[in-house]
Amino acid sequence: MKNESEKTLKKLHEQSSKINVKDYPSIHNIEVDEGISVLESCFSGEGRVNQKYAKETLISHKYAQDVRHFETNNTMLQDIREGKKIVFNNYKK
């Protein structure tokens, strides 16, 4: 997540409400704390990042690495980086 742009991280977080969080129970507070540091360094002067936002973004990042588009076989993360429109239901594990 350290190498992602601010735009990519915000787009990842937009997907968090669509993800079944129960599939990713292994996010620990240590990872969330590290995520907060990474997000605060990536975002340009927008203040502090809270724990809930960081956890949702971490889950979205892991999810986006795992799922692939049914036609192109690109991961969701690849498509977000390339600025493509994300249709959530077109991505499957």
N, CA, C and O atoms as a GROMACS GRO file, in nm:
protein
  372
    1MET      N    1   0.082  -0.119   0.000
    1MET     CA    2   0.000   0.000   0.000
    1MET      C    3   0.087   0.125   0.000
    1MET      O    4   0.039   0.234  -0.033
    2LYS      N    5   0.212   0.111   0.036
    2LYS     CA    6   0.302   0.227   0.045
    2LYS      C    7   0.325   0.293  -0.090
    2LYS      O    8   0.346   0.414  -0.096
    3ASN      N    9   0.322   0.216  -0.197
    3ASN     CA   10   0.356   0.269  -0.329
    3ASN      C   11   0.235   0.321  -0.406
    3ASN      O   12   0.249   0.359  -0.523
    4GLU      N   13   0.120   0.324  -0.345
    4GLU     CA   14  -0.002   0.366  -0.415
    4GLU      C   15  -0.016   0.519  -0.411
    4GLU      O   16   0.028   0.585  -0.317
    5SER      N   17  -0.078   0.572  -0.514
    5SER     CA   18  -0.103   0.716  -0.519
    5SER      C   19  -0.223   0.752  -0.432
    5SER      O   20  -0.302   0.666  -0.393
    6GLU      N   21  -0.235   0.879  -0.403
    6GLU     CA   22  -0.348   0.927  -0.323
    6GLU      C   23  -0.480   0.896  -0.393
    6GLU      O   24  -0.577   0.856  -0.329
    7LYS      N   25  -0.484   0.914  -0.524
    7LYS     CA   26  -0.605   0.887  -0.602
    7LYS      C   27  -0.643   0.739  -0.593
    7LYS      O   28  -0.761   0.706  -0.578
    8THR      N   29  -0.544   0.651  -0.604
    8THR     CA   30  -0.570   0.507  -0.596
    8THR      C   31  -0.623   0.469  -0.459
    8THR      O   32  -0.718   0.391  -0.448
    9LEU      N   33  -0.563   0.523  -0.354
    9LEU     CA   34  -0.607   0.492  -0.218
    9LEU      C   35  -0.750   0.538  -0.193
    9LEU      O   36  -0.828   0.468  -0.128
   10LYS      N   37  -0.784   0.655  -0.242
   10LYS     CA   38  -0.921   0.705  -0.225
   10LYS      C   39  -1.021   0.618  -0.302
   10LYS      O   40  -1.130   0.590  -0.253
   11LYS      N   41  -0.983   0.576  -0.422
   11LYS     CA   42  -1.070   0.489  -0.503
   11LYS      C   43  -1.085   0.352  -0.436
   11LYS      O   44  -1.194   0.294  -0.438
   12LEU      N   45  -0.978   0.302  -0.377
   12LEU     CA   46  -0.986   0.176  -0.304
   12LEU      C   47  -1.085   0.188  -0.188
   12LEU      O   48  -1.167   0.099  -0.167
   13HIS      N   49  -1.076   0.298  -0.114
   13HIS     CA   50  -1.166   0.315   0.000
   13HIS      C   51  -1.312   0.324  -0.044
   13HIS      O   52  -1.401   0.281   0.030
   14GLU      N   53  -1.337   0.380  -0.161
   14GLU     CA   54  -1.475   0.387  -0.212
   14GLU      C   55  -1.536   0.247  -0.228
   14GLU      O   56  -1.658   0.232  -0.217
   15GLN      N   57  -1.454   0.148  -0.252
   15GLN     CA   58  -1.502   0.011  -0.273
   15GLN      C   59  -1.533  -0.061  -0.141
   15GLN      O   60  -1.597  -0.166  -0.142
   16SER      N   61  -1.487  -0.006  -0.030
   16SER     CA   62  -1.495  -0.078   0.098
   16SER      C   63  -1.637  -0.113   0.141
   16SER      O   64  -1.658  -0.216   0.205
   17SER      N   65  -1.733  -0.028   0.109
   17SER     CA   66  -1.870  -0.056   0.152
   17SER      C   67  -1.931  -0.176   0.079
   17SER      O   68  -2.032  -0.230   0.123
   18LYS      N   69  -1.870  -0.217  -0.032
   18LYS     CA   70  -1.923  -0.328  -0.111
   18LYS      C   71  -1.860  -0.462  -0.077
   18LYS      O   72  -1.904  -0.567  -0.125
   19ILE      N   73  -1.757  -0.460   0.006
   19ILE     CA   74  -1.681  -0.581   0.037
   19ILE      C   75  -1.735  -0.645   0.164
   19ILE      O   76  -1.768  -0.576   0.260
   20ASN      N   77  -1.745  -0.777   0.163
   20ASN     CA   78  -1.786  -0.852   0.281
   20ASN      C   79  -1.666  -0.858   0.376
   20ASN      O   80  -1.572  -0.934   0.354
   21VAL      N   81  -1.671  -0.779   0.481
   21VAL     CA   82  -1.559  -0.766   0.574
   21VAL      C   83  -1.527  -0.899   0.644
   21VAL      O   84  -1.414  -0.920   0.687
   22LYS      N   85  -1.624  -0.987   0.655
   22LYS     CA   86  -1.602  -1.115   0.723
   22LYS      C   87  -1.501  -1.202   0.649
   22LYS      O   88  -1.444  -1.295   0.707
   23ASP      N   89  -1.478  -1.173   0.521
   23ASP     CA   90  -1.379  -1.248   0.443
   23ASP      C   91  -1.236  -1.208   0.480
   23ASP      O   92  -1.141  -1.278   0.443
   24TYR      N   93  -1.220  -1.098   0.552
   24TYR     CA   94  -1.086  -1.047   0.586
   24TYR      C   95  -1.074  -1.018   0.736
   24TYR      O   96  -1.049  -0.905   0.776
   25PRO      N   97  -1.091  -1.122   0.819
   25PRO     CA   98  -1.084  -1.099   0.964
   25PRO      C   99  -0.941  -1.085   1.017
   25PRO      O  100  -0.921  -1.051   1.133
   26SER      N  101  -0.843  -1.111   0.932
   26SER     CA  102  -0.706  -1.118   0.980
   26SER      C  103  -0.635  -0.982   0.984
   26SER      O  104  -0.514  -0.977   1.002
   27ILE      N  105  -0.708  -0.873   0.969
   27ILE     CA  106  -0.648  -0.740   0.979
   27ILE      C  107  -0.633  -0.708   1.128
   27ILE      O  108  -0.731  -0.697   1.200
   28HIS      N  109  -0.509  -0.695   1.172
   28HIS     CA  110  -0.482  -0.669   1.314
   28HIS      C  111  -0.453  -0.522   1.337
   28HIS      O  112  -0.424  -0.447   1.243
   29ASN      N  113  -0.460  -0.482   1.463
   29ASN     CA  114  -0.438  -0.342   1.498
   29ASN      C  115  -0.300  -0.292   1.459
   29ASN      O  116  -0.283  -0.175   1.426
   30ILE      N  117  -0.201  -0.380   1.461
   30ILE     CA  118  -0.066  -0.341   1.422
   30ILE      C  119  -0.066  -0.299   1.275
   30ILE      O  120  -0.006  -0.197   1.238
   31GLU      N  121  -0.134  -0.378   1.191
   31GLU     CA  122  -0.144  -0.344   1.048
   31GLU      C  123  -0.220  -0.213   1.029
   31GLU      O  124  -0.185  -0.132   0.943
   32VAL      N  125  -0.324  -0.193   1.108
   32VAL     CA  126  -0.404  -0.071   1.097
   32VAL      C  127  -0.319   0.050   1.135
   32VAL      O  128  -0.324   0.153   1.069
   33ASP      N  129  -0.241   0.037   1.242
   33ASP     CA  130  -0.154   0.147   1.284
   33ASP      C  131  -0.051   0.180   1.176
   33ASP      O  132  -0.023   0.298   1.150
   34GLU      N  133   0.005   0.078   1.114
   34GLU     CA  134   0.099   0.100   1.004
   34GLU      C  135   0.027   0.164   0.886
   34GLU      O  136   0.081   0.252   0.819
   35GLY      N  137  -0.095   0.120   0.860
   35GLY     CA  138  -0.176   0.176   0.752
   35GLY      C  139  -0.206   0.323   0.774
   35GLY      O  140  -0.205   0.402   0.679
   36ILE      N  141  -0.231   0.361   0.898
   36ILE     CA  142  -0.256   0.501   0.931
   36ILE      C  143  -0.134   0.585   0.893
   36ILE      O  144  -0.147   0.691   0.832
   37SER      N  145  -0.016   0.537   0.930
   37SER     CA  146   0.108   0.609   0.898
   37SER      C  147   0.126   0.624   0.747
   37SER      O  148   0.160   0.731   0.697
   38VAL      N  149   0.102   0.515   0.674
   38VAL     CA  150   0.117   0.518   0.528
   38VAL      C  151   0.016   0.615   0.466
   38VAL      O  152   0.052   0.696   0.381
   39LEU      N  153  -0.109   0.607   0.509
   39LEU     CA  154  -0.212   0.694   0.453
   39LEU      C  155  -0.184   0.840   0.483
   39LEU      O  156  -0.202   0.926   0.395
   40GLU      N  157  -0.142   0.870   0.605
   40GLU     CA  158  -0.112   1.009   0.640
   40GLU      C  159   0.004   1.064   0.558
   40GLU      O  160   0.006   1.182   0.526
   41SER      N  161   0.100   0.978   0.525
   41SER     CA  162   0.213   1.025   0.444
   41SER      C  163   0.173   1.042   0.297
   41SER      O  164   0.233   1.122   0.226
   42CYS      N  165   0.072   0.968   0.252
   42CYS     CA  166   0.028   0.976   0.112
   42CYS      C  167  -0.068   1.092   0.087
   42CYS      O  168  -0.065   1.154  -0.019
   43PHE      N  169  -0.154   1.120   0.184
   43PHE     CA  170  -0.255   1.223   0.165
   43PHE      C  171  -0.193   1.360   0.187
   43PHE      O  172  -0.115   1.381   0.280
   44SER      N  173  -0.230   1.453   0.102
   44SER     CA  174  -0.170   1.586   0.105
   44SER      C  175  -0.246   1.680   0.199
   44SER      O  176  -0.347   1.738   0.162
   45GLY      N  177  -0.196   1.692   0.320
   45GLY     CA  178  -0.246   1.792   0.414
   45GLY      C  179  -0.391   1.782   0.452
   45GLY      O  180  -0.456   1.885   0.470
   46GLU      N  181  -0.445   1.664   0.464
   46GLU     CA  182  -0.586   1.649   0.497
   46GLU      C  183  -0.608   1.610   0.643
   46GLU      O  184  -0.717   1.565   0.678
   47GLY      N  185  -0.508   1.628   0.727
   47GLY     CA  186  -0.526   1.596   0.868
   47GLY      C  187  -0.496   1.451   0.900
   47GLY      O  188  -0.428   1.382   0.825
   48ARG      N  189  -0.550   1.406   1.012
   48ARG     CA  190  -0.523   1.270   1.058
   48ARG      C  191  -0.620   1.170   0.995
   48ARG      O  192  -0.733   1.203   0.959
   49VAL      N  193  -0.572   1.047   0.983
   49VAL     CA  194  -0.653   0.937   0.931
   49VAL      C  195  -0.700   0.856   1.051
   49VAL      O  196  -0.619   0.816   1.135
   50ASN      N  197  -0.831   0.830   1.059
   50ASN     CA  198  -0.879   0.752   1.174
   50ASN      C  199  -0.865   0.602   1.147
   50ASN      O  200  -0.842   0.559   1.035
   51GLN      N  201  -0.880   0.526   1.254
   51GLN     CA  202  -0.857   0.381   1.248
   51GLN      C  203  -0.956   0.310   1.156
   51GLN      O  204  -0.917   0.218   1.084
   52LYS      N  205  -1.081   0.352   1.158
   52LYS     CA  206  -1.184   0.288   1.074
   52LYS      C  207  -1.150   0.307   0.926
   52LYS      O  208  -1.159   0.212   0.848
   53TYR      N  209  -1.113   0.427   0.886
   53TYR     CA  210  -1.078   0.455   0.746
   53TYR      C  211  -0.958   0.372   0.704
   53TYR      O  212  -0.957   0.316   0.594
   54ALA      N  213  -0.857   0.364   0.790
   54ALA     CA  214  -0.736   0.288   0.758
   54ALA      C  215  -0.769   0.139   0.742
   54ALA      O  216  -0.720   0.075   0.649
   55LYS      N  217  -0.851   0.084   0.832
   55LYS     CA  218  -0.886  -0.057   0.824
   55LYS      C  219  -0.966  -0.087   0.697
   55LYS      O  220  -0.940  -0.186   0.629
   56GLU      N  221  -1.062  -0.001   0.665
   56GLU     CA  222  -1.141  -0.020   0.544
   56GLU      C  223  -1.054  -0.014   0.419
   56GLU      O  224  -1.075  -0.091   0.325
   57THR      N  225  -0.957   0.076   0.418
   57THR     CA  226  -0.869   0.089   0.303
   57THR      C  227  -0.777  -0.032   0.291
   57THR      O  228  -0.751  -0.079   0.180
   58LEU      N  229  -0.727  -0.083   0.403
   58LEU     CA  230  -0.645  -0.204   0.402
   58LEU      C  231  -0.723  -0.324   0.348
   58LEU      O  232  -0.672  -0.399   0.265
   59ILE      N  233  -0.845  -0.340   0.395
   59ILE     CA  234  -0.929  -0.450   0.348
   59ILE      C  235  -0.955  -0.435   0.198
   59ILE      O  236  -0.948  -0.533   0.123
   60SER      N  237  -0.984  -0.314   0.154
   60SER     CA  238  -1.009  -0.290   0.012
   60SER      C  239  -0.885  -0.320  -0.072
   60SER      O  240  -0.896  -0.374  -0.182
   61HIS      N  241  -0.768  -0.286  -0.020
   61HIS     CA  242  -0.643  -0.312  -0.092
   61HIS      C  243  -0.621  -0.462  -0.108
   61HIS      O  244  -0.586  -0.509  -0.216
   62LYS      N  245  -0.641  -0.537   0.000
   62LYS     CA  246  -0.624  -0.682  -0.007
   62LYS      C  247  -0.727  -0.743  -0.103
   62LYS      O  248  -0.694  -0.831  -0.183
   63TYR      N  249  -0.850  -0.696  -0.094
   63TYR     CA  250  -0.955  -0.746  -0.182
   63TYR      C  251  -0.921  -0.718  -0.328
   63TYR      O  252  -0.935  -0.805  -0.414
   64ALA      N  253  -0.877  -0.596  -0.356
   64ALA     CA  254  -0.846  -0.555  -0.494
   64ALA      C  255  -0.730  -0.635  -0.553
   64ALA      O  256  -0.720  -0.650  -0.674
   65GLN      N  257  -0.643  -0.686  -0.468
   65GLN     CA  258  -0.534  -0.771  -0.515
   65GLN      C  259  -0.584  -0.912  -0.548
   65GLN      O  260  -0.525  -0.981  -0.632
   66ASP      N  261  -0.691  -0.954  -0.482
   66ASP     CA  262  -0.740  -1.092  -0.493
   66ASP      C  263  -0.838  -1.115  -0.608
   66ASP      O  264  -0.844  -1.226  -0.662
   67VAL      N  265  -0.913  -1.014  -0.647
   67VAL     CA  266  -1.019  -1.035  -0.746
   67VAL      C  267  -0.974  -0.992  -0.885
   67VAL      O  268  -0.891  -0.903  -0.902
   68ARG      N  269  -1.033  -1.060  -0.985
   68ARG     CA  270  -0.998  -1.032  -1.125
   68ARG      C  271  -1.124  -1.005  -1.206
   68ARG      O  272  -1.231  -1.058  -1.179
   69HIS      N  273  -1.107  -0.920  -1.305
   69HIS     CA  274  -1.216  -0.887  -1.397
   69HIS      C  275  -1.248  -1.010  -1.482
   69HIS      O  276  -1.158  -1.079  -1.529
   70PHE      N  277  -1.376  -1.036  -1.501
   70PHE     CA  278  -1.414  -1.160  -1.570
   70PHE      C  279  -1.375  -1.161  -1.718
   70PHE      O  280  -1.359  -1.269  -1.775
   71GLU      N  281  -1.359  -1.045  -1.782
   71GLU     CA  282  -1.323  -1.041  -1.924
   71GLU      C  283  -1.173  -1.021  -1.946
   71GLU      O  284  -1.111  -1.093  -2.024
   72THR      N  285  -1.116  -0.922  -1.877
   72THR     CA  286  -0.977  -0.885  -1.903
   72THR      C  287  -0.877  -0.961  -1.818
   72THR      O  288  -0.758  -0.965  -1.850
   73ASN      N  289  -0.923  -1.022  -1.710
   73ASN     CA  290  -0.840  -1.094  -1.614
   73ASN      C  291  -0.743  -1.002  -1.538
   73ASN      O  292  -0.652  -1.050  -1.471
   74ASN      N  293  -0.763  -0.870  -1.547
   74ASN     CA  294  -0.684  -0.776  -1.467
   74ASN      C  295  -0.737  -0.777  -1.324
   74ASN      O  296  -0.856  -0.797  -1.301
   75THR      N  297  -0.648  -0.755  -1.228
   75THR     CA  298  -0.696  -0.740  -1.091
   75THR      C  299  -0.765  -0.605  -1.080
   75THR      O  300  -0.742  -0.514  -1.160
   76MET      N  301  -0.850  -0.593  -0.979
   76MET     CA  302  -0.917  -0.466  -0.956
   76MET      C  303  -0.814  -0.357  -0.928
   76MET      O  304  -0.830  -0.243  -0.971
   77LEU      N  305  -0.708  -0.393  -0.857
   77LEU     CA  306  -0.604  -0.296  -0.825
   77LEU      C  307  -0.537  -0.242  -0.952
   77LEU      O  308  -0.511  -0.123  -0.962
   78GLN      N  309  -0.511  -0.330  -1.049
   78GLN     CA  310  -0.452  -0.286  -1.176
   78GLN      C  311  -0.545  -0.186  -1.246
   78GLN      O  312  -0.500  -0.083  -1.296
   79ASP      N  313  -0.674  -0.218  -1.248
   79ASP     CA  314  -0.770  -0.130  -1.315
   79ASP      C  315  -0.784   0.004  -1.243
   79ASP      O  316  -0.800   0.107  -1.308
   80ILE      N  317  -0.780   0.004  -1.112
   80ILE     CA  318  -0.787   0.129  -1.036
   80ILE      C  319  -0.664   0.213  -1.066
   80ILE      O  320  -0.675   0.334  -1.089
   81ARG      N  321  -0.547   0.151  -1.066
   81ARG     CA  322  -0.423   0.225  -1.097
   81ARG      C  323  -0.428   0.287  -1.236
   81ARG      O  324  -0.376   0.396  -1.257
   82GLU      N  325  -0.489   0.216  -1.330
   82GLU     CA  326  -0.497   0.264  -1.468
   82GLU      C  327  -0.612   0.363  -1.489
   82GLU      O  328  -0.630   0.415  -1.599
   83GLY      N  329  -0.689   0.389  -1.384
   83GLY     CA  330  -0.796   0.488  -1.392
   83GLY      C  331  -0.921   0.439  -1.462
   83GLY      O  332  -1.002   0.520  -1.508
   84LYS      N  333  -0.939   0.309  -1.472
   84LYS     CA  334  -1.057   0.254  -1.538
   84LYS      C  335  -1.179   0.263  -1.447
   84LYS      O  336  -1.167   0.268  -1.324
   85LYS      N  337  -1.296   0.266  -1.508
   85LYS     CA  338  -1.420   0.265  -1.432
   85LYS      C  339  -1.436   0.127  -1.367
   85LYS      O  340  -1.416   0.025  -1.432
   86ILE      N  341  -1.470   0.126  -1.239
   86ILE     CA  342  -1.482   0.001  -1.165
   86ILE      C  343  -1.630  -0.035  -1.151
   86ILE      O  344  -1.707   0.036  -1.087
   87VAL      N  345  -1.667  -0.147  -1.211
   87VAL     CA  346  -1.800  -0.204  -1.191
   87VAL      C  347  -1.777  -0.324  -1.100
   87VAL      O  348  -1.729  -0.429  -1.144
   88PHE      N  349  -1.812  -0.308  -0.974
   88PHE     CA  350  -1.775  -0.402  -0.869
   88PHE      C  351  -1.813  -0.546  -0.901
   88PHE      O  352  -1.735  -0.637  -0.876
   89ASN      N  353  -1.930  -0.567  -0.956
   89ASN     CA  354  -1.978  -0.703  -0.982
   89ASN      C  355  -1.907  -0.773  -1.097
   89ASN      O  356  -1.929  -0.892  -1.119
   90ASN      N  357  -1.824  -0.701  -1.170
   90ASN     CA  358  -1.748  -0.763  -1.280
   90ASN      C  359  -1.621  -0.831  -1.231
   90ASN      O  360  -1.548  -0.890  -1.311
   91TYR      N  361  -1.593  -0.824  -1.102
   91TYR     CA  362  -1.470  -0.881  -1.046
   91TYR      C  363  -1.506  -1.000  -0.958
   91TYR      O  364  -1.594  -0.992  -0.873
   92LYS      N  365  -1.435  -1.110  -0.979
   92LYS     CA  366  -1.460  -1.234  -0.904
   92LYS      C  367  -1.327  -1.291  -0.856
   92LYS      O  368  -1.222  -1.266  -0.915
   93LYS      N  369  -1.335  -1.369  -0.748
   93LYS     CA  370  -1.215  -1.437  -0.696
   93LYS      C  371  -1.181  -1.554  -0.783
   93LYS      O  372  -1.084  -1.624  -0.757
   0.00000   0.00000   0.00000
